[in-house]
Amino acid sequence: MQQILTIQAKDSMVLAKDVMTPENRVLCGKGTTLTTTLIERFLKMDIVHLTVEGHPVSTPGEKSLREELQEIEARFSEVNKIPPLAYLKKRIMKKLVESRGQ
């Protein structure tokens, strides 16, 4: 899942979290497929951010999933034989992959 600016949203992206009004009411539910009309409505309502499934928008300077996983591997390289830390590394890597929708 990725949080993006509403102006970056495109048709067929799918919401990963509910879109809420300032009064904390659900405006649009998780799992909704975005359309041009819906995106325009969000923009008119000053909804600034959306959380969508996957990782559809690349930003300049952003690391690839492979680069991030290699970085985690390097950070934990000296503590791989310590079970709690090896478990923590595994969990971090799993969450990172899940957050990227891969």
Backbone as numpy.savetxt, mean C-alpha at the origin, in Angstrom:
# Nx Ny Nz CAx CAy CAz Cx Cy Cz
-0.76 -3.24 -0.60 -1.61 -2.07 -0.60 -0.72 -0.84 -0.60
-1.24 0.23 -1.19 -0.46 1.46 -1.30 -1.38 2.66 -1.11
-0.91 3.62 -0.34 -1.65 4.88 -0.21 -1.16 5.81 -1.31
-2.11 6.33 -2.09 -1.78 7.22 -3.19 -2.58 8.51 -3.07
-2.16 9.53 -3.79 -2.95 10.74 -3.89 -4.15 10.44 -4.78
-5.27 11.04 -4.49 -6.47 10.81 -5.29 -6.23 11.18 -6.76
-5.42 12.19 -7.00 -5.15 12.59 -8.39 -4.32 11.54 -9.13
-3.71 10.59 -8.42 -2.96 9.51 -9.04 -3.84 8.30 -9.36
-5.06 8.31 -8.86 -5.96 7.17 -9.04 -6.37 7.02 -10.50
-6.56 5.77 -10.90 -6.96 5.44 -12.27 -8.13 4.47 -12.24
-8.86 4.45 -13.36 -9.93 3.46 -13.52 -9.40 2.06 -13.25
-10.20 1.24 -12.67 -9.95 -0.18 -12.40 -9.05 -0.46 -11.19
-8.50 0.58 -10.55 -7.82 0.35 -9.28 -8.88 -0.05 -8.27
-8.47 -0.84 -7.27 -9.42 -1.35 -6.28 -9.04 -0.81 -4.90
-10.03 -0.29 -4.18 -9.78 0.25 -2.84 -9.39 -0.86 -1.87
-8.34 -0.65 -1.11 -7.89 -1.61 -0.11 -8.42 -1.24 1.28
-8.88 0.00 1.42 -9.48 0.47 2.68 -10.69 1.32 2.34
-11.62 1.39 3.29 -12.78 2.26 3.12 -12.34 3.71 2.95
-13.08 4.46 2.16 -12.88 5.91 2.06 -13.89 6.53 3.02
-13.38 7.34 3.95 -14.23 7.89 5.01 -14.47 9.39 4.81
-15.62 9.86 5.27 -15.91 11.29 5.28 -15.22 11.89 6.50
-15.11 13.21 6.57 -14.52 13.84 7.76 -15.30 13.49 9.05
-16.57 13.10 8.90 -17.40 12.72 10.05 -17.27 11.23 10.38
-16.29 10.57 9.76 -16.04 9.14 9.97 -17.16 8.22 9.52
-17.83 8.61 8.47 -18.81 7.72 7.84 -18.18 7.14 6.58
-18.55 5.90 6.29 -17.99 5.24 5.10 -18.61 5.87 3.86
-17.75 6.42 3.03 -18.17 7.02 1.77 -18.17 5.98 0.66
-17.15 5.14 0.69 -17.01 4.11 -0.32 -16.25 2.94 0.32
-16.74 1.74 0.14 -16.19 0.59 0.84 -14.97 -0.06 0.21
-14.23 -0.73 1.06 -13.08 -1.53 0.64 -13.54 -2.52 -0.42
-12.71 -2.72 -1.45 -13.05 -3.66 -2.50 -13.74 -3.02 -3.70
-14.07 -1.74 -3.58 -14.74 -1.03 -4.68 -13.74 -0.76 -5.80
-14.16 -1.03 -7.03 -13.34 -0.73 -8.19 -13.58 0.72 -8.59
-12.49 1.47 -8.72 -12.60 2.89 -9.03 -13.00 3.12 -10.49
-13.79 4.17 -10.68 -14.18 4.64 -12.00 -13.83 6.12 -12.10
-13.82 6.64 -13.30 -13.53 8.06 -13.49 -14.52 8.92 -12.70
-15.79 8.55 -12.76 -16.83 9.30 -12.06 -16.58 9.31 -10.55
-16.23 8.16 -10.00 -15.98 8.05 -8.57 -14.74 8.86 -8.17
-13.71 8.79 -8.96 -12.49 9.56 -8.68 -12.78 11.06 -8.71
-13.55 11.50 -9.70 -13.91 12.93 -9.79 -14.72 13.35 -8.57
-15.61 12.48 -8.11 -16.41 12.79 -6.92 -15.52 12.94 -5.69
-14.53 12.05 -5.54 -13.60 12.16 -4.42 -12.84 13.49 -4.47
-12.40 13.87 -5.66 -11.66 15.12 -5.82 -12.54 16.32 -5.44
-13.80 16.31 -5.85 -14.72 17.40 -5.51 -14.98 17.47 -4.01
-14.90 16.30 -3.34 -15.13 16.25 -1.89 -13.84 16.48 -1.10
-12.75 16.84 -1.80 -11.45 17.08 -1.17 -10.90 15.86 -0.44
-11.17 14.66 -0.97 -10.54 13.45 -0.46 -9.14 13.43 -1.07
-8.12 13.53 -0.24 -6.75 13.71 -0.72 -6.06 12.38 -1.01
-6.26 11.39 -0.14 -5.57 10.10 -0.26 -6.55 8.95 -0.39
-6.12 7.93 -1.11 -6.86 6.67 -1.21 -5.86 5.54 -0.95
-6.33 4.45 -0.38 -5.49 3.28 -0.23 -6.01 2.22 -1.18
-5.15 1.81 -2.11 -5.56 0.87 -3.15 -4.79 -0.44 -3.02
-5.34 -1.48 -3.62 -4.69 -2.79 -3.59 -3.44 -2.79 -4.47
-2.50 -3.62 -4.09 -1.27 -3.73 -4.85 -0.36 -2.54 -4.65
0.46 -2.29 -5.63 1.41 -1.17 -5.60 1.45 -0.59 -7.01
0.33 0.03 -7.43 0.21 0.45 -8.83 0.96 1.71 -9.22
1.40 2.50 -8.26 2.03 3.78 -8.59 3.49 3.77 -8.15
4.38 4.02 -9.10 5.80 4.12 -8.77 6.15 5.58 -8.55
6.99 5.81 -7.56 7.43 7.17 -7.29 8.95 7.25 -7.52
9.43 8.38 -8.00 10.86 8.51 -8.25 11.68 8.23 -7.00
12.73 7.44 -7.15 13.61 7.13 -6.02 13.13 5.98 -5.17
11.97 5.46 -5.46 11.42 4.35 -4.68 12.17 3.06 -4.99
12.44 2.29 -3.96 13.15 1.03 -4.14 12.18 -0.05 -4.62
12.70 -0.97 -5.39 11.89 -2.11 -5.84 11.73 -3.07 -4.67
10.78 -3.98 -4.80 10.56 -4.98 -3.76 11.83 -5.80 -3.55
12.47 -6.19 -4.63 13.70 -6.97 -4.54 14.77 -6.21 -3.75
14.93 -4.92 -4.05 15.94 -4.11 -3.34 15.62 -4.02 -1.85
14.35 -3.85 -1.52 13.98 -3.76 -0.10 14.21 -5.08 0.62
13.90 -6.19 -0.04 14.12 -7.50 0.58 15.61 -7.76 0.77
16.43 -7.38 -0.20 17.88 -7.54 -0.06 18.41 -6.69 1.09
17.85 -5.51 1.24 18.27 -4.62 2.33 17.94 -5.24 3.70
16.77 -5.83 3.82 16.38 -6.49 5.08 17.31 -7.67 5.34
17.58 -8.45 4.30 18.49 -9.60 4.42 19.85 -9.15 4.93
20.35 -8.06 4.39 21.66 -7.54 4.80 21.63 -7.06 6.25
20.56 -6.40 6.64 20.47 -5.88 8.02 20.44 -7.00 9.05
19.84 -8.13 8.69 19.70 -9.24 9.63 20.79 -10.30 9.45
21.75 -10.07 8.56 22.73 -11.10 8.21 23.55 -11.59 9.41
23.83 -10.74 10.35 24.67 -11.13 11.48 23.90 -11.77 12.62
22.57 -11.79 12.53 21.78 -12.35 13.63 20.87 -13.49 13.16
21.17 -14.07 12.01 20.34 -15.15 11.47 20.26 -16.37 12.37
21.26 -16.58 13.22 21.28 -17.76 14.08 20.56 -17.53 15.41
20.01 -16.36 15.60 19.25 -16.06 16.82 17.77 -16.21 16.47
17.13 -17.29 16.94 15.75 -17.61 16.50 14.74 -16.46 16.58
14.66 -15.70 17.68 13.65 -14.63 17.70 13.89 -13.57 16.61
15.16 -13.27 16.34 15.46 -12.27 15.33 15.26 -12.82 13.91
15.56 -14.10 13.72 15.31 -14.73 12.42 13.81 -14.75 12.14
13.02 -15.02 13.17 11.56 -15.01 13.04 11.08 -13.59 12.70
11.63 -12.61 13.37 11.26 -11.22 13.12 11.59 -10.83 11.68
12.76 -11.22 11.19 13.14 -10.94 9.81 12.13 -11.56 8.84
11.78 -12.80 9.10 10.82 -13.50 8.24 9.47 -12.79 8.21
9.00 -12.35 9.36 7.72 -11.64 9.45 7.77 -10.30 8.72
8.87 -9.56 8.88 9.01 -8.27 8.21 8.98 -8.45 6.70
9.71 -9.46 6.23 9.77 -9.71 4.78 8.39 -10.13 4.25
7.68 -10.95 5.01 6.34 -11.39 4.59 5.39 -10.20 4.51
5.41 -9.34 5.51 4.53 -8.16 5.52 4.86 -7.22 4.37
6.13 -7.06 4.06 6.53 -6.22 2.95 5.99 -6.76 1.62
6.12 -8.06 1.43 5.61 -8.68 0.19 4.10 -8.53 0.12
3.41 -8.77 1.24 1.94 -8.62 1.27 1.52 -7.19 0.96
2.26 -6.22 1.51 1.89 -4.82 1.30 2.05 -4.39 -0.14
2.91 -5.08 -0.85 3.11 -4.79 -2.27 2.16 -5.58 -3.15
1.35 -6.44 -2.53 0.37 -7.20 -3.30 1.00 -8.25 -4.20
2.10 -8.83 -3.75 2.78 -9.84 -4.58 2.93 -11.13 -3.84
